[in-house]
Amino acid sequence: MNILILQGPNLNLLGVKSSTIQKKITLNKLNKHIKNYSKTLNLNIKILQTHKEFQALNFLQRNRNWANRLMIIPTSWAKNNFTILETLHLINIKTASIYFNKKYSFGTSLNDSIFLSKNIKSFKGEPFKVCLDALTYLSC
């Protein structure tokens, strides 16, 4: 199974955000955790973290025929990025949308999200756990 992982704006600053609660979780640590877990599920993954909408759209469109599933951590895109949402509808693959709980949140919560559709299931929680829960869901 092939899974795209798209990480939105400012996620590269996860370590800065998490250091305020005395639990240092960096994007690099999160991605290593995701990669290791993916191996146990026999998943092939491609990861992109970007602040730029056009790069996210290119990533989705160029890999749409390779990917069977998508995990997205949209951060602020979840509030108002209708172009990415439209692309998700067009490529029409099973998607998990990730929202971190309040202490790790980047400001956009599940309640604020426009990323709602029959193909998008939302997950909320602590970064390591919620990403692994989403991968488990996507592997089925």
Sequence and secondary structure as in RCSB ss.txt:
>XXXX:A:sequence
MNILILQGPNLNLLGVKSSTIQKKITLNKLNKHIKNYSKTLNLNIKILQTHKEFQALNFLQRNRNWANRLMIIPT
SWAKNNFTILETLHLINIKTASIYFNKKYSFGTSLNDSIFLSKNIKSFKGEPFKVCLDALTYLSC
>XXXX:A:secstr
 EEEEEE TTGGGHHHHHHTTT    HHHHHHHHHHHHHHTT EEEEEE S HHHHHHHHHHTTTT SEEEEE T
THHHH HHHHHHHHHH  EEEEEEE GGG  S  GGG    BTTEEEEEE HHHHHHHHHHHHH 
